[in-house]
Amino acid sequence: MHIKTLTLTLLLGLASIQAQAEMTMSHEGHDMSQMEGMEMGDTTMTKGVISRIDVANGKVGIKHEAISNLKMPPMTMTFRVADPALLEGFKVGDAVNFHAENPAGKLTVTKLQRQ
């Protein structure tokens, strides 16, 4: 294939992808009423007690109340931490407030603070 034809084909393909992405991100014509009262970047905090800390692997075990933003009942489970530095100064048995998210199906603590 000629280099100019290949370049033009690639540029047209990228333009098409960008246009599709912009259309996907538009909320025009969508019923957004269910989003009322919700803020982008919701950082709902949940109460819990640290049951395990694994700094080397960036994980923390927490016995927690229901996590409302994830619709998860109370239980004890291990989470990844978004940044291992979040675990600094904490020990097993500490009462905490935390925020967890589920990016790409991996439950992750993004905020952690003492109660």
CORURTA-V979317 format. One line per field, one symbol per residue. burial: 1 if it has 24 or more other ideal C-beta (glycine too) atoms within 12 Angstrom, else 0. A space follows every 50 residues. Layout:
BEGIN
burial: ???
END
This chain:
BEGIN
burial: 00000000000000000000000000000000000000000000011111 11100000111111101001000000111110000110010001011111 100000111111000
END
